């Protein structure tokens, strides 16, 4: 989320999108009464895609938009790169309304500022891995030596350095998706739009790629809008999560905020089967230092990051002691987690549902 004095990288302001011939009538009715998608279709023969969506995404944030099929999440994300124009409302990139940009400027925005990663890998089968990664740069007429050097560097970043001259059909599904991510990163975009990027993968590979994506995000610090139908994935990946239903955003918050205060019964139903062990992090349950010094025995405690999940903390506590020291990337101590706090959280899963 953008800070108090920090301009958001992406912002939506009252975005509505309807499809059909009687859009103006349908919109007028929607703004007077809370009609559902079925009623809008029945009365006006219009499809409600997005209803009054507003949010900000700050620099470096991973903002997840979560919803079931037909909720409007993919329609909403297509507004952000200008593939769809809102019926009413604004989409702002770095404070500028993209609907006011001419086609050439909008194409340049997509090519240079926004990287897209899709569920369908969409790799070109007649090009090698490195040629696929460099393809966007080729379209921008970047000299071959420069684009190949950039593509090679990005492949190293996504741990595919040894696969540059292989063909796409020689790679597993997870590796192909990493090529897709590398292609998006090759142009060094400010914004990543990821539309169900891991949805076609099996659960084990999906979780591994989530871990790799989070590690990569800490390194490259891209502002990311991540679309998913999976609440567990949204909570695991997102700094904040927007939950959509029938075109409307029903709640926005951090995973912990949503767990503790679901906005309505629809959100609560989603949460009912979700284990805190898969969502909460060390920073959510740790005892902070608050300026106090560490106990002398802290030097022997196992260490973990503030974003470590409860399963990792439980493993460390089982194998190595009664407390885990929580420290940031610079090894600065932030606090600690003890065995009792982990067990209490795991035992009281319904406290958060």
Secondary structure, DSSP 8 states (H G I E B T S, - for coil): ---TT---SEEEEEEEEEESS-HHHHHHHHTTS---HHHHHHHHS-EEEEEEEEEEE-TT-EEEEE--TTSSHHHHHHHHTTSS--SEEEEEETTEEGGGS-HHHHHHHHHHTEEEEESS----TTSBHHHHHTHHHHHTT--HHHHHHHHHHHHHHTT-GGGTTSBGGGS-HHHHHHHHHHHHHHTT-SEEEEESTTTTS-HHHHHHHHHHHHHHHHHH--EEEEEES-HHHHHHH-SEEEEEETTEEEEEE-HHHHHHS-SSHHHHHHHTT--GGGT-BHHHH-EE-TT----GGGGGSEEE-TT-BHHHHHHHHHHH-SEEEEE-TT--EEEEEEHHHHHHHHHTGGGG-
